[in-house]
């Protein structure tokens, strides 16, 4: 009987310590926190990138030594985790890795391929 109780106790301890953590689901962010002008911390292809995000749009401004270029998403959808749409007819996604009042980390994907992960600071 003691062996059976010891065996059951071990199983209970192991099953409770192996309980799956539910932290695998992505964080949900708000549009209000996302809205604003965000500037890249590091240059991308020798350009500083500014993202202007509103409730219905995302505009990218590349500020380069030889001139500036602007692109806007043709369509805009924010689901609390990522921004998706098309840019010049190409599907794009901006997956949020971190979002605070002053910091935004995005992983850019174009046509299903990851371009990179970039950090931005919020401009005042």
Backbone bond lengths (Angstrom), bond angles and torsions (degrees), N, CA, C in turn:
res aa  C-N    CA-C-N  psi(-1)  N-CA   C-N-CA  omega(-1)  CA-C   N-CA-C  phi
1 X - - - 1.435 - - 1.529 111.18 -
2 X 1.371 116.00 -41.02 1.453 119.82 179.27 1.530 110.40 -62.09
3 X 1.343 115.48 -39.30 1.458 119.37 179.65 1.523 110.94 -65.06
4 X 1.316 117.26 -38.29 1.458 121.00 179.58 1.528 110.23 -66.48
5 X 1.335 117.61 -42.65 1.463 120.85 177.55 1.521 111.31 -64.71
6 X 1.318 116.56 -41.06 1.460 120.78 178.08 1.530 109.99 -63.61
7 X 1.310 117.62 -42.20 1.463 122.66 179.01 1.527 110.64 -63.07
8 X 1.342 117.39 -47.01 1.463 121.34 178.30 1.526 111.68 -63.08
9 X 1.332 116.74 -39.64 1.464 120.25 178.11 1.527 111.04 -62.47
10 X 1.317 116.12 -42.76 1.474 120.29 178.72 1.525 110.79 -62.31
11 X 1.318 116.56 -42.96 1.468 120.42 -179.74 1.531 109.91 -63.90
12 X 1.342 117.29 -43.72 1.466 120.09 178.70 1.525 111.73 -62.16
13 X 1.327 116.94 -42.16 1.469 120.69 179.79 1.527 110.04 -64.68
14 X 1.323 116.34 -45.46 1.467 120.20 -179.43 1.523 111.84 -65.50
15 X 1.326 117.19 -41.01 1.464 118.79 -177.85 1.523 111.46 -69.50
16 X 1.332 118.20 -34.26 1.464 118.93 178.42 1.522 111.41 -75.94
17 X 1.321 119.06 -31.25 1.464 120.43 179.32 1.518 111.75 -79.13
18 X 1.309 118.37 -18.59 1.460 121.51 179.24 1.515 112.59 -97.48
19 X 1.305 116.44 9.86 1.452 120.70 -178.63 1.522 109.78 -59.20
20 X 1.324 116.38 132.00 1.453 120.85 -178.02 1.516 110.38 -68.85
21 X 1.333 114.85 133.38 1.451 121.12 177.16 1.514 108.70 -78.31
22 X 1.302 118.42 137.65 1.451 123.14 -177.29 1.529 112.34 -90.05
23 X 1.352 117.86 18.22 1.453 121.72 -178.21 1.527 112.55 -83.95
24 X 1.327 118.25 8.89 1.456 121.36 -179.22 1.529 111.95 -75.48
25 X 1.323 117.66 -18.47 1.455 119.72 -178.79 1.523 109.14 -77.13
26 X 1.340 116.61 143.42 1.456 119.49 -178.02 1.531 111.67 -68.20
27 X 1.326 114.26 154.20 1.455 119.57 176.15 1.518 109.76 -68.38
28 X 1.304 115.84 153.24 1.455 120.67 175.55 1.522 107.54 -108.94
29 X 1.321 115.30 129.74 1.455 122.11 -178.66 1.526 108.96 -113.43
30 X 1.330 116.55 160.18 1.456 120.66 -178.95 1.524 110.65 -100.72
31 X 1.317 114.69 151.27 1.469 120.76 177.85 1.528 109.95 -63.34
32 X 1.334 117.20 -37.70 1.467 120.32 -179.78 1.521 111.76 -58.97
33 X 1.332 116.55 -41.53 1.463 120.26 179.80 1.527 111.06 -70.66
34 X 1.313 116.62 -29.73 1.466 122.34 -177.86 1.526 112.27 -78.82
35 X 1.322 117.53 -30.32 1.465 121.57 -177.44 1.520 111.91 -60.28
36 X 1.342 116.16 141.79 1.461 120.70 175.90 1.516 111.38 137.16
37 X 1.317 114.45 -172.35 1.467 121.55 177.70 1.522 107.57 -106.74
38 X 1.317 115.18 124.12 1.460 123.18 -177.29 1.532 108.65 -116.81
39 X 1.325 117.33 134.51 1.461 121.35 -178.43 1.526 109.68 -118.15
40 X 1.336 115.52 136.86 1.465 120.35 -177.41 1.530 110.67 -64.10
41 X 1.327 115.39 141.17 1.459 121.92 178.18 1.526 109.11 -73.61
42 X 1.325 116.79 -42.10 1.462 122.27 178.32 1.521 109.24 -113.65
43 X 1.325 115.30 153.34 1.460 119.83 178.65 1.527 109.79 -74.83
44 X 1.307 115.45 149.53 1.462 123.29 176.69 1.530 106.39 -119.93
45 X 1.317 117.31 117.16 1.472 122.14 -175.29 1.532 110.88 52.68
46 X 1.342 116.23 45.37 1.468 123.97 179.32 1.525 113.67 63.19
47 X 1.309 118.22 22.23 1.468 122.35 179.20 1.528 109.65 -125.59
48 X 1.317 115.58 143.91 1.463 121.36 169.47 1.520 106.21 -87.27
49 X 1.309 116.00 131.92 1.464 120.97 -177.61 1.525 109.28 -105.45
50 X 1.323 116.03 129.04 1.455 121.71 173.10 1.517 108.70 -114.37
51 X 1.310 115.26 130.44 1.457 121.53 174.70 1.520 108.10 -109.61
52 X 1.311 116.71 126.03 1.464 121.59 173.03 1.519 106.39 -107.33
53 X 1.333 115.23 116.76 1.461 120.86 -174.63 1.518 108.82 -117.50
54 X 1.344 115.48 129.22 1.462 122.08 174.83 1.531 107.38 -125.08
55 X 1.304 116.62 -177.00 1.467 121.28 -179.40 1.524 112.18 -67.00
56 X 1.330 118.06 -15.95 1.462 119.60 -177.33 1.523 114.44 -132.27
57 X 1.353 117.48 7.42 1.469 117.58 -177.76 1.517 112.77 -157.70
58 X 1.328 114.29 160.60 1.455 123.17 170.83 1.524 106.53 -136.31
59 X 1.335 116.02 123.40 1.452 121.90 178.06 1.519 108.33 -119.10
60 X 1.327 115.86 132.77 1.455 122.02 178.73 1.525 108.72 -107.13
61 X 1.327 116.71 128.52 1.453 123.09 175.34 1.516 107.65 -117.89
62 X 1.331 116.33 118.47 1.463 121.55 176.30 1.526 107.12 -97.05
63 X 1.331 116.31 115.71 1.458 122.17 -179.60 1.528 107.42 -100.32
64 X 1.330 115.46 107.26 1.459 121.83 -173.98 1.530 110.14 -120.86
65 X 1.331 116.35 160.45 1.459 120.91 178.79 1.525 112.19 -60.56
66 X 1.323 116.72 -35.10 1.469 120.00 -177.11 1.528 113.44 -95.46
67 X 1.325 117.93 13.27 1.465 121.49 177.89 1.511 111.71 134.22
68 X 1.307 115.49 168.78 1.458 122.29 -178.44 1.526 110.24 -108.77
69 X 1.318 115.72 154.05 1.465 121.09 176.81 1.524 108.38 -139.10
70 X 1.328 115.38 139.29 1.466 121.23 -179.16 1.519 110.01 -121.47
71 X 1.330 115.10 138.56 1.464 122.06 173.20 1.512 108.11 -136.40
72 X 1.317 115.66 146.13 1.458 120.47 177.59 1.518 108.92 -126.13
73 X 1.326 115.80 146.04 1.459 118.78 174.34 1.522 108.95 -64.31
74 X 1.345 116.33 132.99 1.466 121.02 177.14 1.525 110.67 -68.17
75 X 1.307 116.40 -34.56 1.464 122.16 176.12 1.525 107.19 -135.22
76 X 1.325 116.81 153.76 1.463 121.44 -174.70 1.516 109.53 -137.15
77 X 1.343 116.09 128.20 1.459 122.04 175.76 1.521 108.06 -142.21
78 X 1.321 116.81 125.64 1.461 122.24 177.05 1.518 108.26 -118.72
79 X 1.336 116.62 124.48 1.466 120.30 -176.37 1.526 113.87 -109.79
80 X 1.343 116.68 12.74 1.460 119.65 -178.69 1.511 113.01 94.56
81 X 1.310 117.27 -12.81 1.459 123.38 -177.73 1.525 111.37 -129.55
82 X 1.334 116.44 -34.85 1.460 120.31 -178.53 1.524 110.43 -147.95
83 X 1.331 113.59 156.35 1.455 121.88 172.82 1.515 105.62 -103.98
84 X 1.313 117.15 132.45 1.458 119.47 177.98 1.516 109.34 -134.79
85 X 1.303 114.88 157.83 1.454 121.55 179.65 1.515 109.84 171.80
86 X 1.316 115.21 -157.49 1.459 120.23 175.67 1.518 108.48 -129.21
87 X 1.328 115.21 148.76 1.448 122.43 176.70 1.522 106.43 -131.26
88 X 1.321 116.55 114.34 1.465 122.30 -174.60 1.528 110.87 55.66
89 X 1.327 115.83 36.82 1.456 121.56 177.92 1.518 115.03 82.64
90 X 1.323 119.04 -2.75 1.464 122.99 -178.70 1.528 109.01 -98.94
91 X 1.345 118.09 129.37 1.466 120.21 178.36 1.529 111.20 -63.89
92 X 1.332 116.75 131.98 1.463 121.87 177.78 1.518 109.79 -131.33
93 X 1.329 114.78 151.75 1.455 123.09 175.19 1.517 108.66 -136.70
94 X 1.306 115.67 141.45 1.455 122.60 173.70 1.519 105.80 -122.68
95 X 1.323 117.06 101.21 1.463 122.25 -176.59 1.528 108.00 -89.60
96 X 1.317 116.13 125.85 1.459 121.21 -177.73 1.524 110.05 -81.47
97 X 1.326 114.90 122.62 1.463 120.96 175.80 1.517 111.27 -95.16
98 X 1.341 115.31 -32.18 1.464 120.90 179.15 1.527 108.26 -157.45
99 X 1.318 115.81 140.98 1.457 121.45 177.12 1.519 109.04 -146.17
100 X 1.349 115.18 116.77 1.453 121.50 173.60 1.528 107.14 -124.19
101 X 1.307 117.00 -172.09 1.461 119.93 178.83 1.528 112.39 -65.38
102 X 1.335 117.04 -24.11 1.468 120.21 -175.75 1.525 114.62 -125.19
103 X 1.318 117.92 -6.61 1.473 120.94 -174.30 1.524 110.66 -132.05
104 X 1.340 114.78 136.15 1.465 122.31 176.34 1.521 108.00 -133.08
105 X 1.310 116.88 127.05 1.466 122.01 175.45 1.519 107.39 -117.90
106 X 1.335 115.60 121.38 1.465 121.95 -177.81 1.515 110.80 -123.04
107 X 1.320 116.08 141.23 1.456 121.61 168.01 1.517 106.71 -103.51
108 X 1.324 116.23 118.47 1.462 122.60 -178.51 1.520 109.70 -87.71
109 X 1.326 115.40 134.10 1.461 121.51 174.34 1.524 107.98 -130.12
110 X 1.319 116.18 133.09 1.469 121.65 175.61 1.513 108.18 -125.33
111 X 1.326 114.44 126.83 1.463 120.19 178.40 1.530 111.25 53.63
112 X 1.342 116.26 35.29 1.459 121.55 177.78 1.512 115.13 85.24
113 X 1.337 118.21 -7.14 1.469 121.53 -178.87 1.528 109.71 -102.41
114 X 1.328 116.68 135.63 1.454 121.33 178.77 1.521 109.99 -75.48
115 X 1.330 115.58 124.82 1.466 122.03 177.70 1.523 109.75 -85.24
116 X 1.326 116.38 -41.01 1.460 121.57 179.43 1.511 111.08 160.82
117 X 1.321 115.06 175.30 1.455 122.32 177.01 1.519 107.55 -112.88
118 X 1.336 115.79 130.54 1.452 121.34 -173.02 1.532 110.29 -130.82
119 X 1.337 114.56 146.58 1.462 121.00 179.19 1.533 109.17 -109.68
120 X 1.326 114.89 139.46 1.452 122.58 -179.62 1.522 109.87 -128.60
121 X 1.335 115.32 152.36 1.457 120.83 171.56 1.517 108.15 -114.85
122 X 1.317 116.06 149.08 1.462 120.69 -178.25 1.515 109.53 -81.49
123 X 1.342 114.70 130.55 1.458 120.26 176.25 1.522 108.65 -84.89
124 X 1.312 115.14 145.69 1.468 119.34 -178.93 1.494 111.28 -93.34
